[in-house]
Amino acid sequence: MNAPDSPHHLHAPDGMTVRHIDVDLSQGFPIYWNNNDPYRSQLLNALSFMFPVGEQFFIDSVRFYAKDVQAKGLTELSEEIKLFVGQEATHRHLHQQYNDFLLAQGYTPWVENALKRVIHMTRSFSPKTKLAITVVYEHFTAMLGDGLLRNASWTEGMTPMMRTLWQWHAAEESEHKAVAIDTYRAIGGGYVRRALMYLLITFEFYFYVAVQTMLMLHKDGKLFKRQTWSSALRFWFGREGIFWHMGPHWWAFLKPGFHPWQHDNRDLLVRWRESYANAYRPLK
């Protein structure tokens, strides 16, 4: 497990920064904010329940090695780690507000509690294994982020505030998608550890998202509706479906020489920055 993963460092895009996004979640939002579609809305609401506790784990895992990266003289990566921590902290804060509203509507954060238990179990894991877990989850958020920025059908029916929120999160996940894996390789992380964590977490991730989504739809009385399942099938397997979008990127991660910027989507980031220039202000 200690054989170094294949180094393939490519630089992060220009413009990576920590932002304050102009959305006000304190007034709440319609539960079916995504095209007035229960499945599409609750799937993303379920993902939001994963973010605050998950992103704190990512911050801790990467920040643990910040001094080692600095000591190696990797000044660019060292700066990227600071920006990664800042971006993830902002995501965590805003999605906690998001989730507080969902809690107030009576939804149970099953997945958040499950993740807290799993993270508690990882206390005995080595810092390098925790970082490998972060590398894997960062790839999942990057795949989903790319889809939200790339496929108009994923976002065109969203309410304006929620579209701003999810596209901002997607853009920043794309901006910092290589920071965890570059840190992992800088501290000598190996391929086998990364690949094993990937296969394990693939099952974990889809299971967690599916259970949380179904629990929320069940509370709404929508779980056994034909329209719910037809929407789910279209969102996953229809034209621009999640499954078809994520498939090639999922396989790419298993290559020993994989690097996130081999899939260069800087054009989507440029487009997002231009489209939403008035919706955020840089914090640092």
C-alpha positions in Angstrom: 0.0 0.0 0.0 3.0 2.3 0.4 4.0 2.3 -3.3 3.6 5.9 -4.4 0.7 6.7 -6.7 1.7 7.8 -10.1 2.5 11.5 -10.0 0.7 13.5 -12.6 0.5 17.0 -11.2 -1.4 19.5 -13.4 -2.1 23.0 -12.1 -5.4 24.2 -10.8 -7.1 26.9 -12.9 -6.6 30.6 -12.4 -9.3 32.3 -10.4 -9.7 29.8 -7.6 -10.8 31.8 -4.6 -13.1 31.8 -1.5 -16.4 33.5 -2.2 -19.4 34.9 -0.4 -22.4 33.9 -2.5 -25.4 36.1 -2.6 -28.2 33.8 -1.4 -30.5 34.1 1.6 -31.6 30.7 2.9 -33.1 32.2 6.1 -36.5 32.7 4.4 -36.5 29.0 3.3 -37.4 27.7 -0.1 -40.0 25.4 -1.8 -39.2 21.8 -1.0 -39.7 20.9 -4.7 -37.5 23.7 -5.9 -36.0 21.6 -8.8 -38.5 21.8 -11.7 -41.3 21.2 -9.1 -40.2 17.6 -9.3 -40.2 15.6 -6.0 -37.4 13.2 -7.0 -35.0 15.7 -8.5 -35.5 18.0 -5.6 -35.2 15.4 -2.8 -32.1 13.8 -4.4 -30.2 17.0 -4.1 -31.7 17.8 -0.7 -30.4 14.4 0.4 -26.9 15.3 -0.9 -27.0 18.5 1.1 -27.6 16.5 4.3 -24.2 14.8 3.5 -22.2 18.0 3.1 -21.5 19.7 6.4 -20.2 16.6 8.3 -18.4 15.3 5.1 -16.8 18.6 4.3 -15.4 19.0 7.8 -13.8 15.6 7.5 -12.3 16.7 4.1 -10.9 19.9 5.7 -9.4 18.0 8.6 -7.9 15.3 6.3 -6.2 17.7 3.9 -5.2 20.3 6.5 -3.4 17.6 8.5 -0.7 17.5 5.8 -0.5 21.3 5.2 2.8 21.6 7.1 4.4 18.6 5.4 3.5 20.1 2.0 5.0 23.5 3.1 8.1 21.7 4.3 8.6 20.1 0.9 8.6 23.6 -0.7 5.4 23.0 -2.6 4.3 26.6 -2.3 1.6 26.5 -5.0 0.0 23.4 -3.5 0.3 24.9 -0.1 -1.7 27.9 -1.3 -4.3 25.7 -2.9 -4.8 23.8 0.4 -5.6 27.1 2.1 -8.2 28.0 -0.6 -9.6 24.4 -0.5 -10.1 24.7 3.3 -11.8 28.2 2.8 -14.1 27.0 0.0 -15.1 23.8 1.9 -15.7 25.8 5.1 -18.1 28.2 3.2 -19.9 25.2 1.6 -20.3 23.6 5.1 -21.7 26.8 6.6 -24.3 27.4 3.8 -25.4 23.8 3.6 -25.9 23.8 7.3 -28.4 26.7 6.9 -30.0 24.7 4.0 -30.3 21.6 6.2 -31.6 23.5 9.2 -34.6 24.5 7.0 -35.1 20.9 5.9 -35.0 19.8 9.6 -37.6 22.4 10.4 -39.9 20.8 7.8 -39.6 17.5 9.7 -37.1 15.6 7.6 -34.8 13.2 9.4 -31.1 13.6 8.6 -30.5 9.8 8.5 -27.4 10.1 6.3 -25.8 12.8 8.4 -26.1 10.5 11.5 -24.8 7.5 9.5 -21.8 9.6 8.4 -21.1 10.7 11.9 -21.0 7.1 13.0 -18.7 6.1 10.1 -16.3 9.1 10.8 -16.2 8.1 14.5 -15.1 4.6 13.3 -12.3 6.1 11.2 -10.6 7.5 14.3 -8.3 4.5 14.2 -7.4 5.0 10.5 -4.1 6.4 9.5 -4.1 10.1 8.4 -3.1 8.8 4.9 -6.1 6.6 4.7 -8.4 9.4 5.8 -6.9 11.5 3.0 -7.5 8.7 0.5 -11.1 8.7 1.5 -11.2 12.5 0.9 -9.6 12.0 -2.5 -12.4 9.6 -3.4 -15.3 11.8 -2.2 -13.7 14.8 -3.9 -13.9 12.9 -7.2 -17.6 12.2 -6.7 -18.3 15.9 -5.9 -16.3 16.9 -9.0 -18.2 14.5 -11.2 -21.5 15.8 -10.0 -20.3 19.4 -10.1 -19.2 19.0 -13.7 -22.7 17.7 -14.6 -24.4 20.6 -12.9 -22.3 23.1 -14.8 -22.4 21.2 -18.2 -25.9 19.8 -18.6 -28.6 22.5 -18.8 -31.3 20.0 -18.2 -30.0 19.3 -14.6 -30.5 23.0 -13.5 -32.8 24.8 -15.9 -35.9 24.1 -13.9 -34.4 25.2 -10.5 -35.7 28.2 -8.7 -33.2 31.1 -9.2 -31.8 31.1 -5.7 -31.2 27.3 -5.6 -29.7 27.4 -9.1 -27.3 30.0 -7.9 -26.4 28.0 -4.8 -25.9 24.6 -6.6 -24.0 26.1 -9.5 -21.7 28.0 -7.1 -21.0 24.8 -5.2 -20.5 22.9 -8.4 -18.0 25.5 -9.7 -15.9 25.5 -6.5 -15.8 21.7 -6.4 -14.5 21.8 -9.9 -11.9 24.5 -9.1 -10.4 22.5 -6.2 -11.0 19.0 -7.5 -7.3 18.1 -7.6 -6.1 19.6 -4.3 -6.8 16.4 -2.2 -5.1 14.0 -4.7 -2.1 16.3 -5.2 -1.7 16.4 -1.4 -2.1 12.7 -1.3 0.6 12.1 -3.8 2.9 14.8 -2.3 2.9 12.8 1.0 3.6 9.5 -0.7 0.0 8.1 -0.9 -0.2 4.8 -2.9 -2.4 3.6 -5.7 -3.7 0.5 -4.0 -5.0 2.4 -1.0 -6.7 5.0 -3.3 -8.3 2.3 -5.5 -9.6 0.2 -2.6 -11.2 3.2 -0.9 -12.8 4.1 -4.2 -14.5 0.8 -4.7 -15.7 0.7 -1.1 -17.0 4.3 -1.1 -18.7 3.9 -4.4 -21.1 1.5 -2.8 -21.3 3.6 0.4 -22.0 6.8 -1.5 -24.9 5.5 -3.7 -26.4 3.6 -0.8 -26.4 6.6 1.5 -27.9 8.9 -1.2 -30.6 6.4 -2.1 -31.7 5.7 1.4 -31.8 9.5 2.4 -33.7 10.3 -0.8 -36.2 7.5 -0.3 -36.8 8.5 3.4 -37.6 12.0 2.3 -39.9 10.9 -0.5 -41.7 8.5 1.9 -42.3 11.3 4.4 -43.9 13.3 1.5 -46.1 10.4 0.5 -44.3 10.4 -2.9 -42.1 7.2 -2.7 -44.6 4.9 -4.3 -45.9 7.2 -7.0 -45.4 6.2 -10.6 -44.3 9.8 -11.5 -41.5 9.7 -8.8 -40.0 6.6 -10.3 -40.4 7.7 -13.9 -38.6 11.0 -13.0 -35.8 9.0 -11.3 -35.3 6.8 -14.3 -35.1 9.9 -16.6 -32.7 11.7 -14.3 -30.4 8.8 -14.1 -30.7 7.0 -17.5 -32.4 9.5 -19.8 -30.7 11.9 -22.2 -28.0 13.7 -20.2 -28.7 11.2 -17.4 -26.5 11.1 -14.3 -25.4 7.5 -15.0 -24.2 8.3 -18.5 -22.5 11.5 -17.4 -20.6 9.9 -14.5 -19.7 6.6 -16.1 -16.5 7.5 -18.0 -15.3 9.7 -15.2 -15.8 6.9 -12.7 -13.6 4.5 -14.7 -11.0 7.2 -15.3 -10.2 7.4 -11.5 -9.0 3.7 -11.6 -6.1 4.5 -13.9 -2.8 4.7 -12.0 -1.8 7.9 -13.7 -5.2 9.5 -13.2 -5.4 13.3 -12.5 -8.6 15.3 -12.3 -7.4 18.0 -14.7 -6.9 15.4 -17.4 -10.7 16.1 -17.8 -10.2 19.8 -18.5 -13.5 21.7 -17.8 -12.0 25.2 -17.3 -14.4 26.5 -20.0 -17.3 25.7 -17.7 -15.7 27.6 -14.9 -15.1 30.6 -17.1 -18.7 30.5 -18.2 -20.0 30.2 -14.6 -17.8 33.2 -13.5 -19.1 35.3 -16.3 -22.7 34.3 -15.8 -22.7 34.8 -12.0 -20.2 37.6 -11.6 -22.8 39.7 -9.7 -23.9 36.8 -7.5 -20.7 36.6 -5.4 -17.8 38.5 -4.0 -14.3 37.1 -3.4 -13.3 36.8 0.3 -9.6 36.0 -0.3 
